Amino acid sequence: MADLSNPELFDSIIKKATLKQNVYRKTLSAFNLLKTLTQQMGKEFLSHPKPDDPLIVLEFIDKGTFEMELKFGSDILVFVMHTNVFEFPRDHEVMKTNYVTDDKERSYCGIILIYNFLADSFKYNRVNDVGYLIGRIFINKDEHYYLEGKREIGLLYNNFATSKINEQSLLDVVRQAIMYTLNFDLLTPPYDAIKEVSVSDMQATIDNISIKTGKRLGFRFQADNER
């Protein structure tokens, strides 16, 4: 019978699996902290002076282990933790830092994605509406983080070697994500994009009509000069 023992291979399997499980746990811990902080922020908003209008809210909504929402005004921020662990591409700037070249395992990260949707898209089940990825938080085994984002969020670009994920850094991300969203206004879609409507669309209610609504048409990072 063939010798099935392969210590070197087995050790490699254990090493990589242990690393990814460690990164996953650190990312999940950060995501749970993010939930706690946004929930507290929503409670603080309740005591802040504001008009007596039930539509003016800052509301935390727990959507399960890997998803949460933060609703404010006409917008919703959706935070999603990916369940997999990723490595930065070889040509990414992070891979060229001493922090990563000294320990390649530091390049493996969990990811928390931040999307912006219109609140009415969910309220009226407008499944053709679009949302926008406005930021990504990468978290590694050392609980260091790297942030990619748009405008205000982009101002939080940091030093991966020294930036630790904690209450303050997560609060900064949430605050800047809200500020970016508040300044990212809904634009009228191009005339040609809506000049034709089917009979079935017209038979639907105006709130459910199958014309895409979004702050910009598309579901990707787009140039800020489109504003």
C-alpha positions, -999 to +999 in steps of 0.1 A: +000+000+000+012+035-009+026+057+019-002+083+024+017+103+050+027+137+038+037+159+068+048+189+047+016+190+027-006+185+058+013+212+077+007+236+047-030+229+048-032+235+086-011+267+084-032+283+056-065+272+072-055+285+106-045+319+091-078+323+073-098+313+103-079+338+124-085+366+098-122+356+096-127+358+134-109+392+136-131+406+108-163+392+124-153+407+157-148+441+140-182+438+122-199+430+155-183+461+171-195+481+140-231+469+147-228+479+184-215+514+175-241+521+148-269+509+171-256+533+198-254+561+173-291+555+164-300+558+201-281+590+205-299+605+175-332+599+192-323+624+219-310+650+195-333+680+189-351+677+155-385+684+139-414+662+149-413+642+118-413+603+118-394+603+085-364+620+100-345+590+115-311+575+120-320+538+124-299+507+128-313+475+114-297+442+121-301+419+090-283+389+103-247+377+111-231+393+081-253+423+072-266+454+088-283+486+076-281+522+087-311+542+075-312+580+075-333+604+055-339+591+021-308+568+022-297+535+035-261+523+040-258+486+038-227+470+055-219+435+044-191+413+057-178+389+031-175+354+046-143+346+026-107+358+031-088+375+003-052+385-005-043+418-021-032+415-057+005+414-063+006+448-079-014+465-051+005+493-032+000+474+000+021+445-012+051+468-017+052+480+019+077+467+044+049+457+067+037+431+042+071+421+028+082+413+063+053+389+068+033+379+037+005+366+059-004+402+067-017+406+031-046+382+038-077+402+048-114+399+055-136+425+039-165+447+050-183+463+021-203+496+023-231+502-002-255+532-006-291+527-017-322+548-017-345+540+011-375+540-012-359+512-033-364+489-004-396+504+008-414+500-025-395+469-036-381+486-067-359+457-077-345+475-107-330+503-086-293+504-082-269+510-054-233+520-051-202+506-034-187+535-016-161+519+006-143+487+015-126+479+048-098+453+047-089+437+081-059+413+086-047+389+113-031+417+133-064+437+133-048+463+111-070+478+084-068+493+050-096+515+036-107+521+001-134+546-005-149+576-023-144+613-015-149+618+023-143+581+029-111+583+008-098+610+031-094+582+057-067+564+036-043+552+062-010+534+069-018+497+069+013+491+091+000+512+120-038+516+115-056+494+140-093+486+138-110+499+169-141+519+181-127+552+170-116+541+135-149+524+129-168+555+140-147+576+117-156+553+088-194+554+096-194+592+100-176+598+067-198+573+049-228+592+061-213+625+050-204+612+016-240+598+012-256+631+023-235+650-004-241+623-031-274+636-045-300+620-066-297+631-103-324+631-129-318+601-153-310+609-189-341+616-211-332+588-235-329+563-207-366+566-198-383+577-231-398+543-237-420+525-212-438+492-217-476+487-212-468+464-182-447+491-167-474+517-170-499+493-154-478+492-124-480+518-097-456+547-101-435+536-071-430+502-086-425+512-122-396+493-138-374+523-145-341+522-127-336+548-100-303+555-084-281+584-075-261+575-107-268+548-132-245+519-126-233+497-097-196+503-095-170+529-084-175+559-107-155+591-112-163+619-088-165+644-116-199+628-126-215+648-098 
